[in-house]
């Protein structure tokens, strides 16, 4: 009985990781482009660059053969997870920096 609940929880977390992997890094980059400045803006935009470099070959493969990119979800999940962690670290580091500088943020 308990193992099915644990499996349901694990599947729910995996299901939530896909939208989080898409929304958090891109949302942070979009927000940072207009609100942040300097090195914080650059740090927040890095996930966009990673996604463009990492997924550009997949787009070329899809263009040539629409059935050639079957495993994009398996590829995106670990990349999205790493980008989420990176984005959270950037947010927390910036918050700590602003608190140490005495600026609200």
Secondary structure as the mmCIF struct_conf table of DSSP 4:
data_model
#
loop_
_struct_conf.conf_type_id
_struct_conf.id
_struct_conf.beg_label_comp_id
_struct_conf.beg_label_asym_id
_struct_conf.beg_label_seq_id
_struct_conf.end_label_comp_id
_struct_conf.end_label_asym_id
_struct_conf.end_label_seq_id
HELX_RH_AL_P HELX_RH_AL_P1 UNK A 2 UNK A 35
TURN_TY1_P TURN_TY1_P1 UNK A 38 UNK A 38
HELX_RH_AL_P HELX_RH_AL_P2 UNK A 39 UNK A 64
TURN_TY1_P TURN_TY1_P2 UNK A 66 UNK A 67
BEND BEND1 UNK A 68 UNK A 68
TURN_TY1_P TURN_TY1_P3 UNK A 70 UNK A 71
HELX_RH_AL_P HELX_RH_AL_P3 UNK A 72 UNK A 101
TURN_TY1_P TURN_TY1_P4 UNK A 102 UNK A 102
#
